[in-house]
Amino acid sequence: MLTVSNTPKGDALDKMLKSSNIIDMIELTNTLTTGEVAIRYLEAIARAKGITQGNLSSKLGVCRQTLAKRFHDRSMDIDSYIATAEALDTDPIDVLAKAYDARQALAAKEGE
C-alpha cells in the first residue's frame, strides 16, 4: 500500500483512503490523470470525514452545484484545489503526492 509519509497527518490520510477503496478505483479506471485522482482523493476524504457537499461548499463560499460539478468533472483550478483541501483540513501537497504515487504504481504494474 502506498503511504503519504510517516507523520500523523499522513497516517490519517492513508487510513481514510484505504477505507474508501480509492486505490481499487484507480486500478479499475486507469484513464484518470494525476490531477483527477487528487480530486477523487479529496472527495473520498470528505466522505470519510462525513462532510457533505453542502457543508463543504459553504466553507468554500461556492454553491453546492459548483462543488458537485468540480467533483463530477474531476476538474478544478489550483486555487480551488488548495482551498478544498484546506477546508477538509488536509495538506494539498500530501494529497497530490498520494495521487502521483498511485498513478506511478499503476503504471509500473501495467508495465509488468
TORGU-769362 format. One record per residue: residue in three letters; x, y, z of N, C-alpha, C in turn. Coordinates in Angstrom, 2 decimals, padded with zeros to 5 digits. Layout:
BEGIN
+------+---------+---------+---------+---------+---------+---------+---------+---------+---------+
: code :   neast :  nnorth :     nup :  caeast : canorth :    caup :   ceast :  cnorth :     cup :
+------+---------+---------+---------+---------+---------+---------+---------+---------+---------+
:  ALA :       X :       Y :       Z :       X :       Y :       Z :       X :       Y :       Z :
...
+------+---------+---------+---------+---------+---------+---------+---------+---------+---------+
//
This chain:
BEGIN
+------+---------+---------+---------+---------+---------+---------+---------+---------+---------+
: code :   neast :  nnorth :     nup :  caeast : canorth :    caup :   ceast :  cnorth :     cup :
+------+---------+---------+---------+---------+---------+---------+---------+---------+---------+
:  MET :  000.84 : -001.19 :  000.00 :  000.00 :  000.00 :  000.00 :  000.87 :  001.24 :  000.00 :
:  LEU :  000.48 :  002.23 : -000.75 :  001.20 :  003.48 : -000.79 :  000.97 :  004.26 :  000.48 :
:  THR :  001.95 :  005.03 :  000.90 :  001.79 :  005.87 :  002.08 :  002.23 :  007.28 :  001.75 :
:  VAL :  001.65 :  008.23 :  002.46 :  001.98 :  009.64 :  002.25 :  003.29 :  009.95 :  002.95 :
:  SER :  003.37 :  009.68 :  004.21 :  004.56 :  009.97 :  004.98 :  004.43 :  009.30 :  006.34 :
:  ASN :  005.45 :  009.41 :  007.12 :  005.41 :  008.86 :  008.47 :  005.04 :  009.95 :  009.47 :
:  THR :  004.02 :  010.71 :  009.15 :  003.54 :  011.75 :  010.04 :  002.12 :  011.41 :  010.46 :
:  PRO :  001.65 :  011.98 :  011.56 :  000.28 :  011.71 :  011.97 : -000.75 :  012.07 :  010.89 :
:  LYS : -000.56 :  013.22 :  010.23 : -001.50 :  013.59 :  009.16 : -001.42 :  012.62 :  008.00 :
:  GLY : -000.21 :  012.23 :  007.64 : -000.05 :  011.28 :  006.55 : -000.68 :  009.94 :  006.88 :
:  ASP : -000.50 :  009.47 :  008.10 : -001.11 :  008.21 :  008.53 : -002.62 :  008.30 :  008.50 :
:  ALA : -003.16 :  009.43 :  008.95 : -004.62 :  009.60 :  008.95 : -005.16 :  009.61 :  007.52 :
:  LEU : -004.45 :  010.27 :  006.61 : -004.87 :  010.30 :  005.22 : -004.83 :  008.90 :  004.63 :
:  ASP : -003.77 :  008.15 :  004.91 : -003.69 :  006.77 :  004.43 : -004.87 :  005.94 :  004.91 :
:  LYS : -005.22 :  006.09 :  006.19 : -006.32 :  005.31 :  006.76 : -007.64 :  005.65 :  006.06 :
:  MET : -007.88 :  006.95 :  005.83 : -009.11 :  007.35 :  005.16 : -009.17 :  006.82 :  003.74 :
:  LEU : -008.05 :  006.87 :  003.04 : -008.05 :  006.44 :  001.65 : -008.20 :  004.93 :  001.53 :
:  LYS : -007.61 :  004.18 :  002.46 : -007.79 :  002.73 :  002.46 : -009.25 :  002.37 :  002.63 :
:  SER : -009.93 :  003.08 :  003.51 : -011.33 :  002.75 :  003.79 : -012.24 :  003.09 :  002.61 :
:  SER : -011.78 :  003.93 :  001.70 : -012.64 :  004.32 :  000.58 : -012.37 :  003.52 : -000.69 :
:  ASN : -011.40 :  002.61 : -000.65 : -011.04 :  001.79 : -001.80 : -010.64 :  002.63 : -003.01 :
:  ILE : -010.05 :  003.79 : -002.78 : -009.66 :  004.67 : -003.88 : -008.59 :  004.03 : -004.75 :
:  ILE : -007.70 :  003.25 : -004.16 : -006.66 :  002.58 : -004.95 : -007.30 :  001.60 : -005.92 :
:  ASP : -008.29 :  000.83 : -005.45 : -009.00 : -000.09 : -006.34 : -009.67 :  000.66 : -007.48 :
:  MET : -010.26 :  001.83 : -007.15 : -010.93 :  002.62 : -008.17 : -009.92 :  003.08 : -009.23 :
:  ILE : -008.74 :  003.49 : -008.81 : -007.71 :  003.94 : -009.75 : -007.31 :  002.79 : -010.66 :
:  GLU : -007.14 :  001.61 : -010.10 : -006.75 :  000.46 : -010.90 : -007.81 :  000.11 : -011.93 :
:  LEU : -009.08 :  000.28 : -011.56 : -010.16 : -000.04 : -012.49 : -010.35 :  001.05 : -013.54 :
:  THR : -009.98 :  002.26 : -013.20 : -010.18 :  003.40 : -014.10 : -008.81 :  003.98 : -014.43 :
:  ASN : -008.05 :  003.30 : -015.23 : -006.68 :  003.71 : -015.47 : -006.55 :  004.88 : -016.43 :
:  THR : -007.66 :  005.52 : -016.77 : -007.61 :  006.67 : -017.66 : -007.55 :  007.98 : -016.88 :
:  LEU : -007.61 :  007.94 : -015.56 : -007.58 :  009.17 : -014.78 : -006.18 :  009.77 : -014.76 :
:  THR : -006.11 :  011.08 : -014.85 : -004.84 :  011.78 : -014.71 : -004.51 :  011.92 : -013.22 :
:  THR : -003.30 :  012.33 : -012.92 : -002.92 :  012.54 : -011.52 : -003.80 :  013.60 : -010.87 :
:  GLY : -004.10 :  014.67 : -011.59 : -004.98 :  015.71 : -011.06 : -006.37 :  015.19 : -010.76 :
:  GLU : -006.90 :  014.37 : -011.65 : -008.22 :  013.78 : -011.43 : -008.22 :  012.85 : -010.22 :
:  VAL : -007.15 :  012.09 : -010.07 : -007.03 :  011.20 : -008.91 : -006.98 :  012.03 : -007.63 :
:  ALA : -006.25 :  013.14 : -007.65 : -006.16 :  014.01 : -006.47 : -007.55 :  014.54 : -006.09 :
:  ILE : -008.33 :  014.91 : -007.08 : -009.70 :  015.39 : -006.80 : -010.55 :  014.26 : -006.25 :
:  ARG : -010.38 :  013.05 : -006.78 : -011.09 :  011.89 : -006.22 : -010.69 :  011.67 : -004.77 :
:  TYR : -009.42 :  011.84 : -004.47 : -008.95 :  011.72 : -003.09 : -009.66 :  012.73 : -002.20 :
:  LEU : -009.75 :  013.97 : -002.65 : -010.43 :  015.00 : -001.85 : -011.88 :  014.60 : -001.60 :
:  GLU : -012.53 :  014.10 : -002.62 : -013.91 :  013.65 : -002.48 : -014.01 :  012.50 : -001.46 :
:  ALA : -013.07 :  011.56 : -001.53 : -013.06 :  010.44 : -000.59 : -012.79 :  010.90 :  000.83 :
:  ILE : -011.90 :  011.88 :  000.98 : -011.61 :  012.42 :  002.31 : -012.85 :  013.07 :  002.90 :
:  ALA : -013.56 :  013.84 :  002.09 : -014.80 :  014.47 :  002.57 : -015.80 :  013.41 :  003.03 :
:  ARG : -015.97 :  012.36 :  002.23 : -016.89 :  011.28 :  002.62 : -016.45 :  010.62 :  003.90 :
:  ALA : -015.15 :  010.32 :  004.01 : -014.62 :  009.64 :  005.19 : -014.81 :  010.49 :  006.45 :
:  LYS : -014.76 :  011.80 :  006.30 : -014.94 :  012.69 :  007.44 : -016.40 :  013.04 :  007.68 :
:  GLY : -017.28 :  012.54 :  006.82 : -018.71 :  012.82 :  006.97 : -019.10 :  014.24 :  006.61 :
:  ILE : -018.31 :  014.87 :  005.75 : -018.59 :  016.24 :  005.34 : -019.40 :  016.21 :  004.05 :
:  THR : -020.57 :  016.81 :  004.07 : -021.43 :  016.82 :  002.89 : -020.96 :  017.87 :  001.90 :
:  GLN : -021.41 :  017.74 :  000.66 : -021.07 :  018.75 : -000.34 : -021.65 :  020.10 :  000.07 :
:  GLY : -022.81 :  020.10 :  000.69 : -023.41 :  021.35 :  001.16 : -022.55 :  022.03 :  002.19 :
:  ASN : -022.07 :  021.27 :  003.18 : -021.20 :  021.85 :  004.21 : -019.88 :  022.33 :  003.62 :
:  LEU : -019.30 :  021.51 :  002.75 : -018.02 :  021.88 :  002.16 : -018.17 :  023.11 :  001.26 :
:  SER : -019.23 :  023.17 :  000.49 : -019.43 :  024.33 : -000.39 : -019.62 :  025.60 :  000.43 :
:  SER : -020.27 :  025.49 :  001.59 : -020.42 :  026.66 :  002.47 : -019.05 :  027.14 :  002.96 :
:  LYS : -018.19 :  026.19 :  003.34 : -016.84 :  026.56 :  003.79 : -016.05 :  027.24 :  002.68 :
:  LEU : -016.30 :  026.83 :  001.44 : -015.56 :  027.36 :  000.30 : -016.17 :  028.63 : -000.26 :
:  GLY : -017.40 :  028.93 :  000.13 : -018.08 :  030.12 : -000.38 : -018.58 :  029.97 : -001.80 :
:  VAL : -018.90 :  028.74 : -002.18 : -019.48 :  028.48 : -003.51 : -020.78 :  027.72 : -003.32 :
:  CYS : -021.62 :  027.72 : -004.35 : -022.86 :  026.96 : -004.23 : -022.57 :  025.46 : -004.35 :
:  ARG : -023.47 :  024.65 : -003.81 : -023.29 :  023.21 : -003.80 : -023.16 :  022.66 : -005.22 :
:  GLN : -023.91 :  023.24 : -006.16 : -023.87 :  022.77 : -007.55 : -022.48 :  022.99 : -008.16 :
:  THR : -021.84 :  024.08 : -007.82 : -020.48 :  024.34 : -008.33 : -019.51 :  023.28 : -007.82 :
:  LEU : -019.59 :  022.99 : -006.53 : -018.72 :  021.97 : -005.96 : -019.03 :  020.60 : -006.55 :
:  ALA : -020.30 :  020.29 : -006.70 : -020.69 :  019.00 : -007.28 : -020.13 :  018.87 : -008.70 :
:  LYS : -020.18 :  019.95 : -009.47 : -019.64 :  019.92 : -010.84 : -018.13 :  019.70 : -010.82 :
:  ARG : -017.43 :  020.35 : -009.89 : -015.98 :  020.17 : -009.80 : -015.64 :  018.71 : -009.52 :
:  PHE : -016.36 :  018.09 : -008.58 : -016.10 :  016.69 : -008.26 : -016.52 :  015.78 : -009.41 :
:  HIS : -017.68 :  016.04 : -010.00 : -018.17 :  015.19 : -011.08 : -017.25 :  015.25 : -012.29 :
:  ASP : -016.84 :  016.46 : -012.66 : -015.97 :  016.63 : -013.83 : -014.50 :  016.32 : -013.51 :
:  ARG : -014.19 :  016.16 : -012.21 : -012.82 :  015.95 : -011.74 : -011.91 :  017.04 : -012.28 :
:  SER : -012.39 :  018.28 : -012.16 : -011.64 :  019.41 : -012.69 : -011.82 :  020.63 : -011.79 :
:  MET : -010.71 :  021.19 : -011.35 : -010.75 :  022.46 : -010.63 : -009.40 :  023.14 : -010.79 :
:  ASP : -009.43 :  024.48 : -010.72 : -008.17 :  025.20 : -010.83 : -007.37 :  025.00 : -009.55 :
:  ILE : -006.10 :  025.39 : -009.60 : -005.20 :  025.12 : -008.48 : -005.65 :  025.82 : -007.21 :
:  ASP : -006.17 :  027.03 : -007.32 : -006.63 :  027.74 : -006.14 : -007.82 :  027.03 : -005.50 :
:  SER : -008.74 :  026.54 : -006.33 : -009.89 :  025.80 : -005.81 : -009.47 :  024.49 : -005.18 :
:  TYR : -008.49 :  023.82 : -005.81 : -007.97 :  022.57 : -005.27 : -007.37 :  022.79 : -003.88 :
:  ILE : -006.53 :  023.81 : -003.75 : -005.89 :  024.09 : -002.47 : -006.93 :  024.48 : -001.43 :
:  ALA : -007.87 :  025.33 : -001.80 : -008.92 :  025.75 : -000.86 : -009.76 :  024.57 : -000.40 :
:  THR : -010.06 :  023.66 : -001.32 : -010.86 :  022.47 : -000.97 : -010.09 :  021.58 :  000.00 :
:  ALA : -008.83 :  021.34 : -000.28 : -008.01 :  020.52 :  000.62 : -007.93 :  021.16 :  002.00 :
:  GLU : -007.69 :  022.45 :  002.05 : -007.58 :  023.13 :  003.34 : -008.90 :  023.14 :  004.09 :
:  ALA : -010.02 :  023.26 :  003.37 : -011.33 :  023.20 :  004.01 : -011.58 :  021.83 :  004.62 :
:  LEU : -010.92 :  020.82 :  004.07 : -011.02 :  019.45 :  004.60 : -009.94 :  019.17 :  005.64 :
:  ASP : -009.18 :  020.21 :  006.02 : -008.09 :  020.10 :  006.98 : -007.09 :  019.04 :  006.53 :
:  THR : -006.76 :  019.10 :  005.25 : -005.86 :  018.15 :  004.62 : -004.79 :  018.91 :  003.85 :
:  ASP : -003.58 :  018.45 :  003.90 : -002.49 :  019.09 :  003.18 : -002.62 :  018.80 :  001.69 :
:  PRO : -002.80 :  019.84 :  000.85 : -002.97 :  019.60 : -000.58 : -001.76 :  018.94 : -001.23 :
:  ILE : -000.58 :  019.19 : -000.70 :  000.64 :  018.57 : -001.25 :  000.65 :  017.08 : -000.96 :
:  ASP :  000.23 :  016.68 :  000.26 :  000.15 :  015.26 :  000.59 : -000.82 :  014.54 : -000.33 :
:  VAL : -001.97 :  015.17 : -000.60 : -002.96 :  014.55 : -001.46 : -002.42 :  014.39 : -002.88 :
:  LEU : -001.78 :  015.44 : -003.38 : -001.22 :  015.37 : -004.73 : -000.10 :  014.33 : -004.81 :
:  ALA :  000.73 :  014.26 : -003.79 :  001.79 :  013.24 : -003.76 :  001.19 :  011.85 : -003.76 :
:  LYS :  000.14 :  011.65 : -003.00 : -000.54 :  010.36 : -002.94 : -001.10 :  009.99 : -004.32 :
:  ALA : -001.71 :  010.96 : -004.99 : -002.26 :  010.72 : -006.32 : -001.16 :  010.37 : -007.31 :
:  TYR : -000.04 :  011.10 : -007.24 :  001.09 :  010.85 : -008.13 :  001.64 :  009.44 : -007.88 :
:  ASP :  001.84 :  009.09 : -006.61 :  002.36 :  007.77 : -006.28 :  001.43 :  006.66 : -006.77 :
:  ALA :  000.13 :  006.89 : -006.65 : -000.83 :  005.87 : -007.11 : -000.75 :  005.69 : -008.62 :
:  ARG : -000.64 :  006.78 : -009.36 : -000.52 :  006.69 : -010.81 :  000.79 :  006.00 : -011.20 :
:  GLN :  001.88 :  006.31 : -010.51 :  003.17 :  005.69 : -010.80 :  003.11 :  004.18 : -010.52 :
:  ALA :  002.49 :  003.82 : -009.40 :  002.36 :  002.40 : -009.06 :  001.54 :  001.66 : -010.10 :
:  LEU :  000.48 :  002.30 : -010.57 : -000.35 :  001.67 : -011.59 :  000.42 :  001.52 : -012.89 :
:  ALA :  001.18 :  002.55 : -013.26 :  001.98 :  002.47 : -014.50 :  003.01 :  001.35 : -014.40 :
:  ALA :  003.62 :  001.21 : -013.24 :  004.61 :  000.14 : -013.05 :  003.94 : -001.23 : -013.12 :
:  LYS :  002.76 : -001.32 : -012.55 :  002.01 : -002.58 : -012.57 :  001.63 : -002.94 : -014.00 :
:  GLU :  001.21 : -001.94 : -014.78 :  000.83 : -002.18 : -016.17 :  002.04 : -002.58 : -017.00 :
:  GLY :  003.23 : -002.10 : -016.62 :  004.45 : -002.41 : -017.35 :  005.01 : -003.79 : -017.07 :
:  GLU :  004.48 : -004.48 : -016.06 :  004.98 : -005.82 : -015.70 :  004.63 : -006.85 : -016.73 :
+------+---------+---------+---------+---------+---------+---------+---------+---------+---------+
//
